[in-house]
Amino acid sequence: MGRKFFVGGNWKMNGSRESVKALVCSLSAAEIPAGTEVVVSPPAIYLSLVRETMDAKVGVAAQNCYKVASGAFTGELSPAMIKDCGAEWIILGHSERRHVFGESDELIGQKVSHALSAGVGVIACVGEKLDEREAGSTEKVVFQQTKVIADNVKDWSKVVLAYEPVWAIGTGKTATPQQAQEIHEKMRKWLKDNVSDQVACSVRIIYGGSVTGATCKELAGMADVDGFLVGGASLKAEFLDIIKAKK
């Protein structure tokens, strides 16, 4: 049984009620290949609107959550609340959470553990910065981040790993298909050596970093690239082309 292709659309802090409704309308009417799973991640304030109006064939993810179910944590959302809105997934460990908001590996691991225990799927992000790649530290950084995630996972069927080289996010630079395949293959070997053969074979490792309609087909052709986490392009018509990259 092959790994089902996974395309996530991270809308980040973009949109209005009107633009969100237009995106929902477009995606609900789109033809999604049978072998592809599609999940979109709107800003938290629009989660209920998107889930209530989007066709059920498209999943919905939150962009973040906190590590406990409730309490005096102003501005935070719990996985239970996200699930209550009908969302099925949460993006955790995105580079913007790590590097703009200062989230540590430890905190991300705690969030992963709590989200999974609450019954929500996790799209867990890892990736190196430009200076780390240039220093030859890509594998060290990616494996360290992956280990903290893996230490907090009991059920891998609810986890998608996203490799997002930070230097390629929002910059217009994209890792070459060969660069992406190289890291994905090494991540899969790390999972084989440190988790299990079964997890290494079954877990989906998706690529994020300025994925566009022009770059998606060649990337999708790589053996260990199981889909994409798309940023800016997920707000545009070309997202429909990216969804069909594996068709």
C-alpha positions in Angstrom: 0.0 0.0 0.0 1.6 3.3 -1.1 1.6 6.4 0.9 -1.3 8.7 0.0 -0.1 12.0 -1.4 -0.8 14.9 1.0 -1.1 18.5 0.0 -1.5 21.1 2.8 -2.3 24.8 2.2 -1.1 27.1 5.0 -2.9 30.4 4.6 -0.9 31.9 7.4 -2.1 35.3 8.6 -4.0 36.1 5.4 -7.6 36.6 4.4 -11.0 38.1 5.2 -14.4 36.6 5.4 -15.0 37.4 1.8 -11.7 36.0 0.5 -12.0 32.9 2.7 -15.5 32.2 1.3 -14.1 32.5 -2.2 -11.3 30.0 -1.5 -13.7 27.6 0.1 -16.0 27.9 -3.0 -13.1 27.2 -5.4 -11.7 24.2 -3.4 -15.2 22.7 -2.8 -15.8 22.7 -6.6 -12.3 21.4 -7.4 -11.7 17.9 -8.6 -9.3 16.2 -6.2 -7.4 13.1 -7.4 -8.5 9.9 -5.6 -4.9 9.3 -4.4 -4.5 12.7 -2.9 -5.5 14.1 0.5 -5.9 17.9 0.8 -6.0 19.9 4.0 -6.1 23.7 4.3 -5.1 25.8 7.3 -6.9 29.1 7.7 -6.3 31.6 10.5 -7.9 30.4 13.7 -10.7 32.9 13.6 -12.0 31.4 10.4 -11.6 27.7 11.3 -15.4 27.2 12.0 -16.4 29.2 8.9 -14.1 27.1 6.7 -15.1 23.7 8.2 -18.8 24.5 8.1 -18.8 25.7 4.5 -16.0 23.5 2.9 -16.8 20.3 1.1 -16.0 17.3 3.4 -13.4 16.0 0.8 -11.0 18.8 2.0 -9.6 18.6 5.6 -9.1 21.6 7.8 -6.1 22.3 10.1 -5.3 24.9 12.7 -1.9 26.7 12.4 -0.9 26.2 16.1 -2.2 25.2 19.5 -1.0 25.1 23.1 0.2 22.1 25.2 -2.7 21.9 27.6 -6.5 21.5 27.4 -7.6 24.8 29.1 -6.5 27.4 31.6 -5.2 30.9 32.1 -3.3 31.2 28.8 -4.5 34.4 27.1 -4.5 34.2 23.4 -3.9 30.5 23.1 -6.1 27.7 21.6 -6.2 24.1 22.8 -6.5 21.0 20.5 -9.9 20.3 22.2 -11.2 23.7 21.0 -9.8 23.2 17.5 -11.4 19.8 17.3 -14.7 21.3 18.6 -14.5 23.6 15.5 -14.4 20.5 13.3 -10.8 20.8 12.3 -8.9 17.5 12.1 -5.3 18.6 11.9 -2.8 21.1 13.5 0.4 22.4 12.1 3.1 22.4 14.7 6.8 23.4 14.7 6.5 25.7 11.6 9.7 27.8 11.2 7.7 31.0 11.8 6.7 29.6 15.2 10.3 28.6 15.9 12.1 31.6 14.6 9.6 34.5 14.8 7.9 33.5 18.1 10.8 31.7 19.7 9.2 28.3 20.2 11.7 25.7 21.5 12.0 22.1 20.4 10.9 21.1 23.9 7.6 23.2 23.7 6.9 21.9 20.2 7.4 18.3 21.4 4.9 19.0 24.3 2.4 20.4 21.8 2.7 17.4 19.6 2.1 15.0 22.5 -0.9 16.9 23.7 -2.5 17.4 20.3 -2.2 13.6 19.5 -3.6 12.7 22.9 -6.6 14.9 22.1 -7.2 13.0 18.9 -6.1 15.6 16.4 -3.6 14.8 13.6 -0.3 16.7 13.5 1.6 18.1 10.6 5.0 18.5 12.3 7.5 20.8 10.6 11.3 20.6 10.6 14.0 22.4 8.6 17.3 24.2 8.7 18.2 27.9 8.3 20.5 29.1 5.5 23.5 29.5 7.8 23.0 26.0 9.1 22.9 24.6 5.6 26.0 26.5 4.6 27.8 25.2 7.7 27.0 21.6 6.7 24.6 21.2 9.7 21.4 20.4 7.8 21.2 16.7 8.9 22.2 17.5 12.5 19.4 20.2 12.8 16.7 18.2 11.0 17.4 15.0 12.9 17.5 16.8 16.3 14.1 18.4 15.5 12.7 15.1 14.2 13.9 13.3 17.4 12.0 15.7 19.7 8.8 15.1 17.6 9.3 11.3 17.5 9.9 11.1 21.2 6.3 12.5 21.6 4.5 10.3 19.1 2.8 7.0 20.0 0.5 6.7 16.9 2.3 7.6 13.7 -0.8 7.2 11.6 -1.9 10.6 12.8 1.4 12.3 11.9 2.7 13.9 8.7 6.3 15.2 8.7 7.0 18.4 6.7 10.5 19.2 5.7 10.7 23.0 5.2 14.1 24.4 4.6 13.8 27.9 6.2 15.9 29.5 3.5 13.2 28.5 0.9 10.1 29.7 2.8 8.6 32.9 1.3 11.9 33.7 -0.5 11.1 32.4 -3.9 14.0 30.0 -3.6 13.1 26.3 -3.7 15.2 23.3 -2.9 15.9 21.4 -6.1 14.0 18.2 -6.4 17.3 16.4 -5.8 18.0 18.4 -2.6 14.5 17.7 -1.3 14.7 14.0 -2.1 18.1 13.7 -0.4 16.9 15.1 2.9 13.6 13.2 2.7 15.4 9.9 2.1 17.8 10.6 5.0 14.8 11.4 7.3 13.2 8.1 6.3 16.4 6.3 7.1 16.5 8.1 10.5 13.0 6.9 11.2 14.0 3.3 10.2 17.0 3.4 12.5 15.4 5.2 15.4 11.7 4.3 15.3 10.8 1.3 13.1 10.8 -0.1 9.6 7.0 0.1 9.5 6.9 3.8 10.5 9.7 4.6 8.0 7.8 3.0 5.2 4.3 4.4 6.1 4.8 8.0 7.4 4.4 10.7 4.8 7.2 13.2 4.5 6.1 16.3 2.6 8.1 19.3 1.3 7.5 22.9 2.0 9.4 26.0 0.8 8.0 28.2 -2.1 6.2 25.3 -3.8 4.4 26.6 -6.9 2.5 25.3 -9.9 5.7 25.5 -11.9 7.9 23.5 -9.4 5.4 20.9 -8.0 5.4 18.2 -10.7 9.1 17.5 -10.7 9.2 17.6 -6.9 6.2 15.2 -6.8 8.2 12.8 -8.9 10.8 12.2 -6.2 10.5 8.8 -4.5 10.4 10.1 -0.9 8.4 13.4 -1.5 4.9 12.5 -0.4 3.3 15.8 -0.9 3.6 19.5 0.0 2.9 22.1 2.6 2.2 25.1 0.5 2.3 28.7 1.7 1.5 31.7 -0.5 0.5 29.6 -3.5 -2.3 28.1 -1.5 -4.1 31.4 -1.7 -4.0 31.4 -5.5 -5.6 29.5 -8.4 -2.3 27.6 -8.9 -3.1 25.6 -5.7 -5.5 23.6 -7.8 -2.5 22.7 -10.1 -0.4 21.7 -7.1 -3.2 19.4 -5.8 -3.0 17.6 -9.1 0.9 17.3 -9.1 0.8 13.6 -8.7 -2.2 12.9 -11.0 
